[in-house]
Amino acid sequence: MPSQSPNEFVLTSSVRTDIVLRVSADTTPTDALLSEIDASDSAVYDALSTLRNRGLLTECDGGWKLTAHGHLVAESVADWQSSEEFLATDPAFWKNHEIDVIPAQFRGRLPEIGEYDIVRDTPQEPNRCMDVAISMLEAADSCDLTTPYYSKHHQEAIPTEPETRVLMTREVLDVSFQRYKDGHREELNNLDPATLRLTDCQFASVVTDDKLKFELPPASGATAGRHDGTAATFSSERGSVAGTTALFISETESAVEFGRELFEALWADADPIGPYVERQFPELWE
């Protein structure tokens, strides 16, 4: 019995990996594999033989094709490669932030986003993340926004077109209403209440027509930079997103699609604000 799983068997050889991924696209003649695979002819022949012996490849009149087992392995290998490439863009970000705040059905889809940048605060630009986030809001005609924290600067920059929708936690709504009651806000709300819903989600995101931005809470014990350039350690069980010093930004079409679908899933599970406001702030409810 083989000591390696089929996935391990393929991934432990770059030649086998290249062959499986190439053949997964279409039936491929031996000559094409010999010319396209970056390896010696003997290495390609050996890989074809071992892949066939493991039941992953079969030879037909048109060349080599994957078996059903081979197709499943190819999909798994392609997913693994995609994840590796995605994480390699900025490993530190993924090591130092919580990811389980993103719904499970979307966590596994993160590599679909493709290219992205991580924007960080620096001693020279201590407010860089906030400036980038606000600029993104100000440049958008409308957006879908999710937030677990209240920020006056962000609130003022949210586009007020009817297409804008906002998901916020109850804590955010409480702070917003309390600030109004205390005289710190001139206007209670400049958005249609129908475009506001309550969520328990603990990450911040903005989706516009051409960008996706999200903020994740720092991992327990993770170290991040303060605005004064010194190190800050988040030792609580889960750090606040409001204290983040790094933003995830992507402008790919797949990122926008991912963000839209994630927001729609959260929106569908969210609660309208009316009953909560009527119960908690009856003097402000109209």
Buried (B, 14 or more C-beta within 10 A) or exposed (E): EEEEEBBEBBBEBBBBBBBBBBBBEEBBEBEBBBEEBEBEEEBBBBBBEBBBEBEBBBEEEEBBBBBEEBBBBBEBBBEBBBEEEBBEEBEEBBEBBBEEBBBEEBEEBBBBBBEBEBBBBEEEEBEBBBBBBBEBBEEBEBBBBBBBBBBEEBBEBBBEEEEBBBBBBBEBBBBBBEBBEEEEBEEBBEBEEEBBBBBEBBBBBBBBEEBBBBBBBBBEEBEBBEBEEEEBEBEEEBBEBEBBBBBBBBBBEBBBBBBBBBBEEBBEEBEEBEEBBEEEBEEEEE
